[in-house]
Amino acid sequence: MPIRRLPPGAEYDPNRLLDAIIARLRLKNDAALSRVLEVAPPVISKIRHNTLPIGATLLLRMHEESEFSIRELRELMTRPQGAGPALAA
């Protein structure tokens, strides 16, 4: 099975995904998100700081809780070329 790569010119941006899920679920912050996803708060922090990738299990959990499709989640994980730097929340 081939490894999926980012589209040309796109950049990995997990913050965009986490912020979208927080907004969709009307959560207050990352701590609330970690409780909903049933992961320790440092996991969310490490994802936000690009020290831990979003694994398949967590992606499925995000799908189950947010009802975003897997395709939508994958698209939210990238910032298209020319979209500028990610804004701090």
C-alpha positions as CSV (number, residue, x, y, z in Angstrom):
1,M,0.0,0.0,0.0
2,P,1.5,3.3,-1.0
3,I,2.2,6.0,1.6
4,R,0.0,9.0,1.1
5,R,1.9,12.2,0.7
6,L,0.7,15.8,1.1
7,P,-0.6,17.5,-2.1
8,P,2.1,19.5,-3.9
9,G,2.5,22.9,-2.2
10,A,0.4,21.9,0.9
11,E,1.9,22.1,4.4
12,Y,1.0,19.9,7.4
13,D,-1.0,22.0,9.9
14,P,-2.6,20.0,12.7
15,N,-3.7,23.2,14.5
16,R,-6.3,23.8,11.8
17,L,-7.8,20.4,12.3
18,L,-7.8,20.7,16.1
19,D,-9.4,24.1,16.0
20,A,-12.1,22.9,13.5
21,I,-13.0,20.0,15.8
22,I,-13.1,22.3,18.9
23,A,-15.5,24.6,16.9
24,R,-17.6,21.8,15.6
25,L,-18.1,20.3,19.1
26,R,-18.4,23.7,20.7
27,L,-15.6,22.9,23.2
28,K,-13.9,25.5,25.4
29,N,-10.2,24.5,24.9
30,D,-7.7,21.7,24.3
31,A,-8.3,20.1,27.7
32,A,-12.0,19.6,26.8
33,L,-10.9,18.2,23.5
34,S,-8.6,15.7,25.1
35,R,-11.5,14.5,27.4
36,V,-13.8,14.0,24.4
37,L,-11.1,12.2,22.4
38,E,-10.1,10.2,25.5
39,V,-6.4,11.1,25.3
40,A,-4.1,12.7,27.8
41,P,-3.8,16.5,27.5
42,P,-0.1,16.3,26.6
43,V,-1.1,14.4,23.4
44,I,-3.0,17.4,22.1
45,S,-0.2,19.7,23.1
46,K,2.4,17.5,21.3
47,I,0.2,17.4,18.2
48,R,-0.2,21.2,18.2
49,H,3.6,21.6,18.5
50,N,4.3,19.1,15.6
51,T,6.2,16.7,17.9
52,L,3.6,13.9,17.6
53,P,1.7,13.1,14.3
54,I,-2.0,12.3,14.3
55,G,-2.2,8.5,14.1
56,A,-4.9,6.4,12.5
57,T,-6.5,5.5,15.8
58,L,-6.8,9.2,16.9
59,L,-8.0,10.2,13.4
60,L,-10.8,7.6,13.7
61,R,-11.7,8.9,17.1
62,M,-11.9,12.4,15.7
63,H,-14.2,11.2,13.0
64,E,-16.5,9.4,15.4
65,E,-16.8,12.4,17.7
66,S,-16.9,15.3,15.2
67,E,-18.8,13.5,12.4
68,F,-16.3,15.0,9.9
69,S,-15.6,12.5,7.2
70,I,-12.1,11.1,7.1
71,R,-11.5,13.0,3.8
72,E,-12.6,16.3,5.5
73,L,-10.2,15.5,8.5
74,R,-7.3,14.9,6.1
75,E,-8.0,18.1,4.2
76,L,-8.2,20.0,7.5
77,M,-4.7,18.7,8.4
78,T,-3.1,20.6,5.6
79,R,-2.8,24.3,4.8
80,P,-2.9,25.0,1.1
81,Q,0.0,26.7,-0.6
82,G,-0.4,30.5,-0.4
83,A,-2.7,30.4,2.6
84,G,-0.2,32.2,4.8
85,P,1.1,31.2,8.2
86,A,-1.2,29.6,10.7
87,L,-2.8,32.0,13.1
88,A,-2.2,31.5,16.9
89,A,-5.4,30.8,18.7
